[in-house]
Amino acid sequence: MIHKTAAGESTWKVKRDFRKGQFDQECEQVTVEKNRKYQCMLQRKFTGAAREEYCDVRRKEKRIHKKIKIMKNLNGYK
């Protein structure tokens, strides 16, 4: 990707995809579950119970993603 500076010079910026290969099957399953709960919440017109279920699943997803990201950082993204 090339960016032009104010002086007209070009600078190269490399867009890195840190997520590629970072998440495993467990992350995919919990993300699918979160998306399902989100769709349920939308269909139920944001009732308190539906929102709470979605928030619980979302917290679980974030916790798992964070745990795996930390573990992979410690192991050097193997």
N, C-alpha and C positions, 0 to 999 in steps of 0.2 A: 504494500500500500504506500503510495507517495503522497506526502503532504507538502503544500507550498507555504513557505514562510512569507513574512511581510516584505522581505528584501528580494523575493523572487527565487530564492534558493529552494531546492528540493531536499526533503529529508525523508529517509526511509523509516517506516515503523513496521515492525513485525507483529502481526496479530497472532498471539499464541493461544492455542486451544488446550487449556489446562485440564478440562474435563474429559477429554478424549481418553477412553480407557480407564478412567478413574473409578467409575461406579460399577458395581457388580450386579448379580441377579437379585440379591436382597434389596438393593436400592431401587431397582426397576419395579419390583413387586410393590413396595411401599408407595412409590410414586403413582402407580396405577390405582392403588387403593385410595390415595388422596384425591386423585382426579374423579374417581367414582363418587366419593363423599361430596365433592364440590358440586357435581352435577345434581346429586340428590338435594343438596342445600338450595340450589337454584330452582329446582322444581317445586320444593316445599315452601317457596316464598320467604326464605330467610327466617324460619321459625327459630326460637331459642335453642331447642333441642338439636335441630339440624346443624345450626351454626356451631354449637358446642362439639358435636361429633366431628365436624370438619376440622375445627381448631385442634382437637386432640390428635387426629391423624396427621395433621400438618406438623405439629410439634414432634411427633414420633419420626416423621420423615426427616425433618431438620436434624434431629438428634443422631439418626443413623448416618446421614450424609456427612455430618461433622465428624463423627467417630471414624468413618472410613477415610475421610480426607486426612485426618491427623495420622492415622495408621500408615497410609500410603506416603505421607510426607516423611515420616520417620524411616520408612523402608526405601526411600528414594524412587517412588513411582515404579515399582517393579511390576 
